[in-house]
Amino acid sequence: MKNNRLSRHLPLLRMIAALSLVLVAIGLALSSVRLPESVVRLDRENWEWAAAAGFDEAAPPSDGWTPFPAGLPKEKEADNYWVRIPLPDMLLHDPYLWITNTASVRVWADGDFTYTFDIKARNDRINLGARWNLARVPAPLPDAVYLLTTNRSSIAKPLVRLGERSDHIRWMIRKDTDDLVLSALFLFCSFVSISLYAVRREKLYGYFFLLCFSGGTACAMHNFSLQLLWDYRWITYFVDVFMPLGTGAFLGVMTELFPGIYRKTMIFMRNAMLIVGSVILVAAVWSPYWYPKLILFPFLPSFPVTVIFIIWTLGTAYRKRKDLESIWLLSGFASMAAVSLVHVFRFMIIPGFSPLPGWMSAPMRYFPEDMLFWGLFVFVVCIVRVILHRFGIMNRELEAFNRSLEQKVAHRTQELKERSDELEKANALLAASAKETAEAMAETMLLQERRRITGSIHDSVGHALTATIVQLEAAKRLLRRDSKTALDKLNASKQLVRKGLEEIRLSSRIVENQTPEFHLLEAIHALIEETKQSTGVFIGCRLEAVPDSLSMLQKRVLYQALQEGLTNGIRHGESRRFDFSLTMAGGEIVFRLANDGNTYSPTEFGFGLQAMAERVAELGGRMELGPGNPGCILTLALPA
């Protein structure tokens, strides 16, 4: 059972072991960077110190010296003090003292000051562990040198090395090469992440940018070689700001990678750490008094709690998921947390409190300070691996989606091809049907045209024959009594028959599209005068101007309606008086013909009236025939 449980965690254990071996190998490699043989560290056990009245004392005191470790001055006892450092018997051509962990310092050798750095006079703020001084000493070497330094309540003790100037510089460059490479890698990752954030607007890339930028900037600041390129003391002063900011950024990364695990607590801790980092940054700019105190509290006490909470969160994510992401993040953070705790314990806690037992402090002495950045970098690599894993999943999902899309497109293309074939068949059927419909419509139009022409002939010829019959009847009655008048009536009948033949020819020309220009009002006047002369009836007439846009068919319908109305009134109604009007009203042409003949009784229309009604309806108009008092009234309305 235990073996089964252990086998389930083998991937995590292997990853932790691999990362631990990598970090151990890096630590051993960094520890192997030793001082050159010509550079020696001056042991504090042989040092002595004495209080100084001020930083401007002209020479070291002649007495009052006590062993350095036992008598390190405390706050308010001495702001400035002298340190007497014995020098070894060495042959150096260009001897220099390399001094760090001091604020202001002056070097006295052979009766004179050879180097001075006064932080108060320059109003500088420095990081004691990153700011160094190279002070020249005379050659050959004197028996001892004297340092006049400022305590400033610092718990750090001066660190002094002696050697050739070129060896000091060469050692700093060798020691800081890994820091420069790491800072370049961190800043490259921050550039990539901020570019991704600008494109995708995902918070994960924003927090990852802040994490990489904090690590890269702190790594670039926390090295000695930077001072060779740019001797600006304030840069290293801000290096501690990036630790709380980087911690807050990492909590932000966690909230985005594992949104369902302790989210509210993690968001609270993320915001709190970012606020603490921002407050520390403000204090670093405005208050050198509060800056170190805010680092010691609240950040340092909350840092172990934050580390424990993150490990607990990652462990929960691992227990729930046991996937590649949780394995990489848990193992990477565990390795980084171990390195961070050792770093805090080694460089922050031990110097300020009682020393550890020898068996514990000896290994700590060889722990490289740069390991903190290497632990962070290993964890950043784990985060990059997780992001790449997510990109891989996204890429596979996109490939699957593309394949599915291609299949759908192929299926849809096949459906469209089938539909296209069906449409072609339907178009063929529709073409055949349209041909049949066109033929049927042609036959219908032919029948309608024949009917229209027949009606036209009926109206015009019927009117002429009606008038002819009236003339013949009158000639018959006058033939014996008044032969001359009877002959006039016969001649009038002859003219009417000729007019009927002309109407038939006109209808034929309409069919052949050879209709001459037709003036409606002139034709109506002529028809009325002709009817008056041939039949002797009275026709009252009122005509208004009609639009020029009337079609030939509309004109013929109005003209033939008047012919049909006069013919029917004379033949069937025995009318002797007609009242006709053609007016415009409401965008319509209104036709009205009333007579005084027999009162009309509504019956089924004959051929002439039926043809007229159909022609009026085809033109979008309406026709009404009703009784008058006496006689009948024919009304038409056509759209103008």
PASE-284133 format. One line per 2 residues: number of its first residue (from 0); their letters; for each residue y, x, z of C-alpha. Coordinates in nm, 2 decimals. Layout:
! PASE-284133
NUM> A> Y,X,Z  ...;
***
This chain:
! PASE-284133
0> MK> 0.00,0.00,0.00  0.24,0.28,0.09;
2> NN> 0.15,0.46,-0.23  0.24,0.15,-0.43;
4> RL> 0.58,0.12,-0.26  0.65,0.49,-0.32;
6> SR> 0.55,0.46,-0.69  0.80,0.18,-0.74;
8> HL> 1.08,0.42,-0.62  0.96,0.72,-0.81;
10> PL> 1.23,0.69,-1.09  1.51,0.69,-0.82;
12> LR> 1.35,0.97,-0.62  1.31,1.18,-0.94;
14> MI> 1.67,1.12,-1.03  1.80,1.21,-0.69;
16> AA> 1.59,1.52,-0.68  1.71,1.63,-1.03;
18> LS> 2.08,1.58,-0.95  2.03,1.76,-0.61;
20> LV> 1.87,2.06,-0.79  2.16,2.06,-1.04;
22> LV> 2.42,2.06,-0.76  2.23,2.33,-0.56;
24> AI> 2.21,2.55,-0.87  2.58,2.50,-0.93;
26> GL> 2.66,2.58,-0.57  2.45,2.90,-0.59;
28> AL> 2.62,3.00,-0.91  2.97,2.95,-0.76;
30> SS> 2.87,3.13,-0.44  2.76,3.43,-0.66;
32> VR> 3.12,3.48,-0.76  3.20,3.76,-0.52;
34> LP> 3.50,3.97,-0.45  3.53,4.29,-0.64;
36> ES> 3.43,4.60,-0.45  3.79,4.72,-0.45;
38> VV> 3.90,4.40,-0.27  3.82,4.37,0.10;
40> RL> 3.88,4.08,0.34  4.07,4.19,0.64;
42> DR> 3.88,4.07,0.95  4.08,3.88,1.20;
44> EN> 3.88,4.03,1.49  4.10,4.34,1.47;
46> WE> 4.43,4.16,1.44  4.69,4.13,1.71;
48> WA> 4.99,3.89,1.74  5.32,3.87,1.92;
50> AA> 5.58,3.60,1.94  5.90,3.63,1.73;
52> AG> 6.24,3.50,1.81  6.30,3.39,1.45;
54> FD> 6.20,3.45,1.09  6.49,3.68,1.04;
56> EA> 6.39,3.95,1.30  6.46,4.30,1.16;
58> AP> 6.14,4.47,1.28  5.82,4.40,1.47;
60> PS> 5.82,4.44,1.85  5.70,4.76,2.01;
62> DG> 5.49,4.59,2.28  5.36,4.25,2.39;
64> WT> 5.07,4.24,2.14  4.75,4.04,2.23;
66> PF> 4.43,3.99,2.04  4.48,3.74,1.76;
68> PA> 4.20,3.48,1.80  4.26,3.42,2.18;
70> GL> 4.63,3.40,2.16  4.71,3.20,1.85;
72> PK> 5.05,3.03,1.93  5.05,2.66,1.99;
74> EK> 5.31,2.40,1.90  5.65,2.45,2.09;
76> EA> 5.53,2.79,2.21  5.64,2.99,1.90;
78> DN> 5.75,2.87,1.56  5.73,3.22,1.43;
80> YW> 5.51,3.51,1.53  5.41,3.86,1.42;
82> VR> 5.06,3.96,1.32  4.96,4.33,1.32;
84> IP> 4.68,4.40,1.07  4.50,4.74,1.06;
86> LP> 4.43,4.86,0.71  4.10,5.04,0.61;
88> DM> 4.09,5.39,0.48  4.08,5.32,0.10;
90> LL> 4.21,5.50,-0.20  4.41,5.24,-0.41;
92> HD> 4.65,5.31,-0.69  4.83,4.97,-0.69;
94> PY> 4.75,4.82,-0.35  4.85,4.46,-0.28;
96> LW> 4.79,4.21,0.00  4.66,3.87,-0.11;
98> IT> 4.78,3.62,0.16  4.71,3.25,0.19;
100> NT> 4.71,2.98,0.46  5.06,3.06,0.56;
102> AS> 5.39,2.87,0.51  5.67,3.14,0.52;
104> VR> 5.57,3.50,0.54  5.73,3.85,0.54;
106> VW> 5.54,4.18,0.50  5.65,4.49,0.69;
108> AD> 5.51,4.83,0.60  5.64,5.19,0.65;
110> GD> 5.96,5.07,0.82  6.07,4.81,0.57;
112> FT> 6.00,4.46,0.44  5.81,4.48,0.11;
114> YT> 5.77,4.10,0.05  5.94,3.78,0.16;
116> FD> 5.86,3.41,0.10  6.07,3.17,0.30;
118> IK> 5.97,2.81,0.25  6.26,2.67,0.45;
120> AR> 6.52,2.86,0.24  6.37,2.72,-0.08;
122> ND> 6.31,2.38,0.06  5.95,2.39,-0.08;
124> RI> 5.64,2.19,0.01  5.32,2.37,-0.04;
126> NL> 4.95,2.33,0.01  4.86,2.61,0.25;
128> GA> 4.51,2.65,0.10  4.63,2.67,-0.26;
130> RW> 4.95,2.87,-0.23  4.90,3.24,-0.23;
132> NL> 5.13,3.55,-0.20  5.08,3.89,-0.35;
134> AR> 5.27,4.15,-0.14  5.29,4.51,-0.24;
136> VP> 5.21,4.78,0.02  5.28,5.15,-0.01;
138> AP> 5.03,5.40,-0.14  4.88,5.58,0.02;
140> LP> 4.80,5.31,0.27  4.97,5.30,0.61;
142> DA> 4.76,5.25,0.92  4.87,4.89,0.96;
144> VY> 5.10,4.62,0.81  5.29,4.35,1.00;
146> LL> 5.32,3.99,0.89  5.61,3.78,1.02;
148> TT> 5.49,3.42,0.96  5.58,3.07,1.05;
150> NR> 5.34,2.87,1.26  5.47,2.52,1.17;
152> SS> 5.21,2.37,1.41  4.94,2.45,1.15;
154> IA> 4.58,2.48,1.26  4.50,2.71,0.96;
156> KP> 4.49,3.09,1.02  4.62,3.33,0.77;
158> LV> 4.37,3.47,0.52  4.45,3.82,0.40;
160> RL> 4.27,4.05,0.14  4.35,4.40,0.03;
162> GE> 4.29,4.54,-0.31  4.42,4.64,-0.65;
164> RS> 4.66,4.38,-0.80  4.46,4.35,-1.12;
166> DH> 4.14,4.29,-0.92  4.30,4.01,-0.72;
168> IR> 4.41,3.84,-1.05  4.07,3.90,-1.21;
170> WM> 3.89,3.75,-0.92  4.11,3.44,-0.91;
172> IR> 4.05,3.38,-1.28  3.68,3.42,-1.25;
174> KD> 3.67,3.19,-0.95  3.88,2.92,-1.12;
176> TD> 3.71,2.91,-1.46  3.48,2.63,-1.36;
178> DL> 3.78,2.43,-1.22  3.97,2.46,-1.55;
180> VL> 3.66,2.35,-1.75  3.60,2.06,-1.51;
182> SA> 3.96,1.95,-1.52  3.95,1.95,-1.90;
184> LF> 3.63,1.74,-1.90  3.78,1.50,-1.65;
186> LF> 4.10,1.46,-1.85  3.90,1.41,-2.17;
188> CS> 3.70,1.13,-2.00  4.03,0.98,-1.88;
190> FV> 4.17,0.99,-2.23  3.86,0.82,-2.38;
192> SI> 3.86,0.55,-2.10  4.23,0.46,-2.14;
194> SL> 4.18,0.44,-2.51  3.89,0.20,-2.46;
196> YA> 4.10,0.00,-2.21  4.38,-0.03,-2.46;
198> VR> 4.13,-0.17,-2.72  3.91,-0.39,-2.51;
200> RE> 4.13,-0.47,-2.20  3.83,-0.44,-1.96;
202> KL> 3.91,-0.35,-1.60  3.61,-0.12,-1.59;
204> YG> 3.77,0.13,-1.82  4.10,0.10,-1.64;
206> YF> 3.94,0.20,-1.30  3.73,0.46,-1.47;
208> FL> 4.05,0.61,-1.62  4.21,0.63,-1.27;
210> LC> 3.89,0.79,-1.13  3.87,1.06,-1.40;
212> FS> 4.25,1.12,-1.39  4.25,1.16,-1.01;
214> GG> 3.95,1.40,-1.03  4.09,1.60,-1.32;
216> TA> 4.44,1.63,-1.18  4.32,1.73,-0.84;
218> CA> 4.08,1.98,-0.99  4.36,2.13,-1.21;
220> MH> 4.59,2.15,-0.90  4.34,2.29,-0.66;
222> NF> 4.30,2.64,-0.81  4.47,2.97,-0.77;
224> SL> 4.51,3.05,-1.14  4.76,2.77,-1.19;
226> QL> 5.02,2.97,-0.99  4.98,3.25,-1.25;
228> LW> 5.09,3.02,-1.52  5.35,2.81,-1.34;
230> DY> 5.47,2.91,-0.99  5.58,2.56,-0.89;
232> RW> 5.47,2.51,-0.53  5.51,2.13,-0.52;
234> IT> 5.22,2.07,-0.76  4.95,2.18,-0.51;
236> YF> 5.12,1.99,-0.24  5.02,1.65,-0.39;
238> VD> 4.65,1.74,-0.43  4.53,1.54,-0.13;
240> VF> 4.69,1.22,-0.27  4.42,1.18,-0.53;
242> MP> 4.13,1.15,-0.29  4.22,0.80,-0.16;
244> LG> 4.33,0.70,-0.51  4.00,0.82,-0.66;
246> TG> 3.81,0.64,-0.39  3.99,0.31,-0.46;
248> AF> 3.93,0.36,-0.84  3.56,0.41,-0.77;
250> LG> 3.54,0.09,-0.57  3.71,-0.08,-0.87;
252> VM> 3.44,0.06,-1.10  3.18,-0.08,-0.85;
254> TE> 3.33,-0.43,-0.86  3.31,-0.44,-1.24;
256> LF> 2.96,-0.29,-1.27  2.81,-0.51,-0.99;
258> PG> 3.03,-0.82,-0.97  2.77,-1.03,-0.78;
260> IY> 2.71,-0.80,-0.49  2.94,-0.82,-0.18;
262> RK> 3.23,-0.88,-0.42  3.48,-1.01,-0.17;
264> TM> 3.43,-0.72,0.07  3.43,-0.47,-0.21;
266> IF> 3.76,-0.61,-0.36  3.92,-0.60,-0.01;
268> MR> 3.81,-0.24,0.04  3.92,-0.14,-0.31;
270> NA> 4.27,-0.29,-0.26  4.30,-0.14,0.08;
272> ML> 4.21,0.21,-0.04  4.45,0.18,-0.34;
274> IV> 4.73,0.07,-0.10  4.65,0.36,0.14;
276> GS> 4.66,0.60,-0.16  5.00,0.46,-0.28;
278> VI> 5.14,0.49,0.08  5.02,0.85,0.11;
280> LV> 5.18,0.92,-0.23  5.51,0.78,-0.12;
282> AA> 5.49,0.98,0.21  5.41,1.29,0.02;
284> VW> 5.74,1.25,-0.18  5.96,1.13,0.11;
286> SP> 5.82,1.25,0.44  5.63,1.58,0.48;
288> YW> 5.59,1.48,0.85  5.39,1.16,0.78;
290> YP> 5.20,1.29,0.48  4.94,1.49,0.67;
292> KL> 4.92,1.24,0.94  4.83,0.96,0.69;
294> IL> 4.56,1.18,0.55  4.41,1.23,0.89;
296> FP> 4.46,0.86,0.97  4.38,0.61,0.83;
298> FL> 4.21,0.78,0.53  3.97,1.02,0.69;
300> PS> 3.83,0.77,0.95  3.78,0.51,0.68;
302> FP> 3.62,0.75,0.43  3.28,0.77,0.59;
304> VT> 3.28,0.39,0.64  3.36,0.35,0.27;
306> VI> 3.08,0.59,0.17  2.83,0.40,0.39;
308> FI> 2.93,0.06,0.25  2.91,0.19,-0.11;
310> IW> 2.56,0.33,-0.05  2.46,0.00,0.11;
312> TL> 2.60,-0.19,-0.19  2.42,0.04,-0.44;
314> GT> 2.10,0.01,-0.24  2.13,-0.37,-0.25;
316> AY> 2.18,-0.36,-0.63  1.89,-0.13,-0.66;
318> RK> 1.66,-0.36,-0.46  1.76,-0.66,-0.66;
320> RK> 1.75,-0.50,-1.01  1.57,-0.16,-1.01;
322> DL> 1.71,-0.10,-1.36  1.85,0.21,-1.52;
324> ES> 2.20,0.13,-1.42  2.13,0.09,-1.05;
326> IW> 1.91,0.41,-1.04  2.17,0.63,-1.21;
328> LL> 2.46,0.50,-1.00  2.27,0.51,-0.67;
330> SG> 2.13,0.86,-0.72  2.47,0.99,-0.86;
332> FA> 2.67,0.85,-0.58  2.42,0.96,-0.31;
334> SM> 2.45,1.32,-0.45  2.83,1.30,-0.46;
336> AA> 2.85,1.14,-0.11  2.64,1.42,0.03;
338> VS> 2.87,1.68,-0.12  3.18,1.50,-0.01;
340> LV> 3.07,1.46,0.35  2.98,1.83,0.36;
342> HV> 3.32,1.91,0.21  3.51,1.70,0.46;
344> FR> 3.30,1.84,0.75  3.34,2.20,0.62;
346> FM> 3.71,2.22,0.53  3.87,1.94,0.73;
348> II> 3.68,1.88,1.05  3.55,2.22,1.15;
350> PG> 3.89,2.41,1.13  4.05,2.15,1.36;
352> FS> 3.78,2.12,1.62  3.54,2.34,1.81;
354> PL> 3.32,2.57,1.59  2.96,2.48,1.51;
356> PG> 2.66,2.68,1.63  2.59,2.99,1.43;
358> WM> 2.28,2.84,1.27  2.49,2.56,1.13;
360> SA> 2.82,2.73,1.05  2.66,3.03,0.86;
362> PM> 2.54,2.82,0.57  2.86,2.62,0.57;
364> RY> 3.06,2.94,0.53  2.91,2.99,0.19;
366> FP> 2.97,2.63,0.07  3.20,2.65,-0.23;
368> ED> 3.52,2.45,-0.21  3.48,2.35,-0.58;
370> ML> 3.16,2.17,-0.51  3.35,1.85,-0.43;
372> FW> 3.47,1.83,-0.79  3.13,1.92,-0.92;
374> GL> 2.98,1.63,-0.71  3.24,1.40,-0.86;
376> FV> 3.17,1.52,-1.21  2.80,1.46,-1.17;
378> FV> 2.87,1.11,-1.06  3.11,1.06,-1.35;
380> VC> 2.83,1.17,-1.58  2.61,0.90,-1.42;
382> IV> 2.88,0.64,-1.48  2.92,0.75,-1.84;
384> RV> 2.54,0.72,-1.88  2.56,0.36,-1.75;
386> IL> 2.85,0.28,-1.99  2.65,0.43,-2.28;
388> HR> 2.35,0.23,-2.17  2.56,-0.09,-2.18;
390> FG> 2.69,0.01,-2.52  2.33,0.06,-2.63;
392> IM> 2.24,-0.29,-2.51  2.54,-0.43,-2.69;
394> NR> 2.45,-0.24,-3.00  2.10,-0.38,-2.99;
396> EL> 2.23,-0.73,-2.94  2.46,-0.69,-3.23;
398> EA> 2.18,-0.56,-3.45  1.96,-0.86,-3.35;
400> FN> 2.26,-1.09,-3.41  2.31,-0.93,-3.75;
402> RS> 1.94,-0.97,-3.84  1.96,-1.33,-3.73;
404> LE> 2.28,-1.38,-3.93  2.12,-1.23,-4.23;
406> QK> 1.82,-1.46,-4.20  2.05,-1.76,-4.16;
408> VA> 2.26,-1.65,-4.46  1.94,-1.61,-4.67;
410> HR> 1.81,-1.95,-4.55  2.15,-2.10,-4.62;
412> TQ> 2.16,-1.94,-4.96  1.82,-2.08,-5.05;
414> EL> 1.94,-2.42,-4.93  2.26,-2.39,-5.15;
416> KE> 2.04,-2.29,-5.45  1.83,-2.59,-5.39;
418> RS> 2.13,-2.81,-5.35  2.28,-2.66,-5.67;
420> DE> 1.96,-2.74,-5.86  1.98,-3.09,-5.73;
422> LE> 2.34,-3.12,-5.82  2.27,-2.99,-6.17;
424> KA> 2.00,-3.26,-6.21  2.24,-3.52,-6.06;
426> NA> 2.51,-3.40,-6.30  2.28,-3.44,-6.59;
428> LL> 2.19,-3.79,-6.48  2.56,-3.86,-6.41;
430> AA> 2.65,-3.74,-6.76  2.39,-3.97,-6.91;
432> SA> 2.51,-4.25,-6.70  2.87,-4.17,-6.78;
434> KE> 2.78,-4.17,-7.15  2.62,-4.51,-7.11;
436> TA> 2.92,-4.64,-6.91  3.16,-4.50,-7.17;
438> EA> 2.97,-4.68,-7.44  2.97,-5.00,-7.24;
440> MA> 3.34,-4.96,-7.16  3.41,-4.90,-7.53;
442> ET> 3.22,-5.22,-7.62  3.41,-5.41,-7.35;
444> ML> 3.74,-5.27,-7.46  3.65,-5.36,-7.82;
446> LQ> 3.57,-5.71,-7.71  3.89,-5.73,-7.51;
448> ER> 4.10,-5.60,-7.80  3.93,-5.85,-8.03;
450> RR> 4.00,-6.13,-7.79  4.36,-6.01,-7.75;
452> IT> 4.41,-6.00,-8.12  4.24,-6.34,-8.16;
454> GS> 4.48,-6.48,-7.90  4.77,-6.32,-8.07;
456> IH> 4.67,-6.47,-8.40  4.61,-6.80,-8.23;
458> DS> 4.95,-6.80,-8.07  5.15,-6.69,-8.37;
460> VG> 4.95,-6.87,-8.64  4.90,-7.17,-8.43;
462> HA> 5.27,-7.20,-8.38  5.33,-7.16,-8.76;
464> LT> 5.06,-7.42,-8.84  5.20,-7.66,-8.59;
466> AT> 5.54,-7.64,-8.74  5.38,-7.67,-9.09;
468> IV> 5.20,-7.99,-8.99  5.52,-8.14,-8.87;
470> QL> 5.69,-8.05,-9.20  5.40,-8.19,-9.40;
472> EA> 5.40,-8.52,-9.20  5.77,-8.55,-9.26;
474> AK> 5.73,-8.48,-9.64  5.45,-8.74,-9.66;
476> RL> 5.68,-9.00,-9.51  5.97,-8.91,-9.74;
478> LR> 5.78,-8.85,-10.06  5.84,-9.21,-10.20;
480> RD> 6.18,-9.27,-10.05  6.35,-8.94,-10.08;
482> SK> 6.16,-8.70,-10.30  6.43,-8.43,-10.28;
484> TA> 6.41,-8.41,-9.89  6.03,-8.43,-9.91;
486> LD> 6.04,-8.13,-10.15  6.25,-7.94,-9.90;
488> KL> 6.00,-8.02,-9.63  5.72,-7.88,-9.85;
490> NA> 5.92,-7.57,-9.92  5.97,-7.53,-9.54;
492> SK> 5.59,-7.57,-9.49  5.54,-7.30,-9.75;
494> QL> 5.77,-7.06,-9.56  5.59,-7.14,-9.24;
496> VR> 5.25,-7.06,-9.39  5.39,-6.73,-9.52;
498> KG> 5.52,-6.65,-9.18  5.18,-6.71,-9.03;
500> LE> 5.03,-6.47,-9.28  5.29,-6.21,-9.18;
502> EI> 5.19,-6.26,-8.81  4.83,-6.20,-8.90;
504> RL> 4.93,-5.87,-9.09  5.14,-5.77,-8.78;
506> SS> 4.84,-5.81,-8.55  4.63,-5.60,-8.79;
508> RI> 4.89,-5.33,-8.78  4.89,-5.33,-8.40;
510> VE> 4.51,-5.27,-8.41  4.57,-4.97,-8.65;
512> NQ> 4.85,-4.84,-8.43  5.11,-4.89,-8.70;
514> TP> 5.33,-5.14,-8.51  5.69,-5.11,-8.62;
516> EF> 5.97,-5.11,-8.35  5.98,-5.45,-8.18;
518> HL> 6.31,-5.58,-8.03  6.21,-5.85,-7.78;
520> LE> 6.54,-6.04,-7.74  6.61,-6.04,-8.11;
522> AI> 6.26,-6.17,-8.18  6.30,-6.44,-7.92;
524> HA> 6.63,-6.56,-8.07  6.48,-6.56,-8.41;
526> LI> 6.17,-6.76,-8.29  6.40,-7.02,-8.11;
528> EE> 6.62,-7.07,-8.42  6.32,-7.09,-8.65;
530> TK> 6.15,-7.35,-8.42  6.47,-7.56,-8.40;
532> QS> 6.51,-7.57,-8.78  6.14,-7.64,-8.86;
534> TG> 6.07,-7.90,-8.59  6.42,-8.04,-8.50;
536> VF> 6.36,-7.99,-8.12  6.64,-7.88,-7.89;
538> IG> 6.59,-7.54,-7.70  6.83,-7.43,-7.43;
540> CR> 6.82,-7.06,-7.38  6.94,-6.81,-7.11;
542> LE> 6.85,-6.44,-7.17  6.93,-6.13,-6.96;
544> AV> 6.90,-5.77,-7.06  6.55,-5.63,-7.01;
546> PD> 6.46,-5.26,-6.93  6.40,-5.03,-7.22;
548> SL> 6.09,-4.90,-7.05  5.89,-5.22,-7.14;
550> SM> 5.58,-5.14,-7.33  5.49,-5.30,-7.66;
552> LQ> 5.22,-5.49,-7.50  5.46,-5.64,-7.24;
554> KR> 5.70,-5.74,-7.51  5.42,-5.90,-7.72;
556> VL> 5.29,-6.09,-7.41  5.64,-6.24,-7.34;
558> YQ> 5.70,-6.32,-7.70  5.36,-6.48,-7.76;
560> AL> 5.39,-6.68,-7.43  5.70,-6.84,-7.57;
562> QE> 5.52,-6.91,-7.89  5.23,-7.07,-7.71;
564> GL> 5.45,-7.27,-7.48  5.66,-7.41,-7.76;
566> TN> 5.35,-7.49,-7.97  5.17,-7.66,-7.69;
568> GI> 5.48,-7.86,-7.59  5.54,-7.99,-7.94;
570> RH> 5.17,-8.05,-8.04  5.03,-8.18,-7.71;
572> GE> 5.33,-8.29,-7.50  5.54,-8.44,-7.79;
574> SR> 5.84,-8.26,-7.64  6.18,-8.28,-7.80;
576> RF> 6.37,-8.07,-7.55  6.30,-7.72,-7.40;
578> DF> 6.48,-7.51,-7.14  6.39,-7.14,-7.16;
580> SL> 6.51,-6.85,-6.94  6.42,-6.48,-6.92;
582> TM> 6.57,-6.30,-6.62  6.53,-6.00,-6.38;
584> AG> 6.45,-6.06,-6.01  6.32,-5.82,-5.75;
586> GE> 6.20,-5.56,-6.00  6.01,-5.83,-6.21;
588> IV> 6.08,-6.00,-6.54  6.07,-6.38,-6.48;
590> FR> 5.98,-6.60,-6.77  6.04,-6.98,-6.74;
592> LA> 5.99,-7.25,-7.00  6.03,-7.62,-6.92;
594> ND> 6.00,-7.93,-7.15  6.06,-8.31,-7.14;
596> GN> 5.73,-8.41,-7.29  5.43,-8.59,-7.15;
598> TY> 5.38,-8.50,-6.78  5.13,-8.23,-6.74;
600> SP> 4.81,-8.30,-6.56  4.63,-7.98,-6.44;
602> TE> 4.31,-7.93,-6.65  4.11,-7.63,-6.76;
604> FG> 4.30,-7.39,-6.98  4.23,-7.40,-7.35;
606> FG> 4.17,-7.08,-7.56  4.54,-7.00,-7.60;
608> LQ> 4.64,-7.04,-7.23  4.33,-6.86,-7.11;
610> AM> 4.39,-6.56,-7.33  4.76,-6.56,-7.22;
612> AE> 4.65,-6.57,-6.85  4.41,-6.28,-6.90;
614> RV> 4.67,-6.06,-7.07  4.93,-6.13,-6.80;
616> AE> 4.67,-6.04,-6.53  4.59,-5.71,-6.71;
618> LG> 4.95,-5.62,-6.69  4.96,-5.68,-6.32;
620> GR> 5.16,-6.00,-6.34  5.10,-6.37,-6.26;
622> ME> 5.12,-6.69,-6.46  5.16,-7.05,-6.34;
624> LG> 5.15,-7.38,-6.53  5.26,-7.70,-6.35;
626> PG> 5.40,-8.05,-6.41  5.77,-8.11,-6.45;
628> NP> 5.96,-8.43,-6.42  5.86,-8.52,-6.68;
630> GC> 5.68,-8.26,-6.90  5.55,-7.93,-6.77;
632> IL> 5.68,-7.59,-6.66  5.53,-7.25,-6.76;
634> TL> 5.62,-6.95,-6.54  5.54,-6.58,-6.59;
636> AL> 5.63,-6.28,-6.38  5.56,-5.92,-6.50;
638> PA> 5.65,-5.59,-6.33  5.94,-5.42,-6.50;
***
